[in-house]
Amino acid sequence: MSSEYQIAETLDVKGASCPMPVVQAKSAIDDLAEGEILEVVATDSGSMSDLDGWATGTDGVELLEQVEDGDVYKHYVEKTA
């Protein structure tokens, strides 16, 4: 799936549980330029709803896609502002 996107940075939060995937994603996205895409790779199934809620409630980010690949969850977040 990641081949569809020009990934600026991959954030590996495997093994981390709520709220750390969101906390680390926010920190990582702050370092990106507008239009760049962050790939977040997690093993916490709760990251699906957590990252969706964070992106929905946060100006300047857009959740492009979430992919479940076995016990790994990949999230693609674009910095929009």
N, C-alpha and C positions, 0 to 999 in steps of 0.2 A: 504493500500500500504506500509506503513512504516514497516510492519512485514517482508518485504523482506530484509530490511536493518538493520544492527546493528547501531542504532543511538547513536552517542556519545553525542550530544547536540541538543536540540530543541530551536530555536530562534523564539519567538513570536513577529512578527512585524505587527499584525493586527491593522488597523487604520492608519498606517504610509503610506505616499505616497512618490513617487520618490523624491529624491534619497535615502531616509533613509533605505529601505530594503536592498539595495546593500551596503550602508555604514556600516550598522550593521552586515550584513553577512560577509563582509571582516574582520571586527574586531573580530567576533566570530571564523572564520576559522583560523585566525592567532594564536588563543589559542589552537587549536587542534593539535594532533600528526599526522604525515603522515599515511594515510590509514583510518583515522577516518572520519565519515560522519556527516554532519550538516544538520538537517531538518529545513527549513525556512518556517514558516506558515504566510501567508500574506492575506490581503483582497484587495489589490490594483491590479487590472487586469494588469496594466502595469508592475508588477513584473515579469510576464511571460517573456516578452522580455528583461527587464532590467537585470534580473539575468542570462539569457541565454547569453546576450552580454558580461556581466562582466566575466562569467566563460570562454567563448570562447576567450576573449582577455587577460586572466590572466594566467600566468604560475603557476603551482602548484595546480590548482583546476580543477575539472571535474564535470560538471552538469550531474548527473546520470539519473534523471527523474524529470518531472514536472507533477503534478496532479491537475486538477481542480475539486473541490468538492463543487458544488453550488457556493457560493460567497467567498469561501476560496480556496487559491492557496497554494499548498505544493511543495516545491522544495527540492531536495536531492542533496547535494554537497559534493563531496569527496575531502579531502586534499591529493594531490598526491605527494607533495614534501615539 
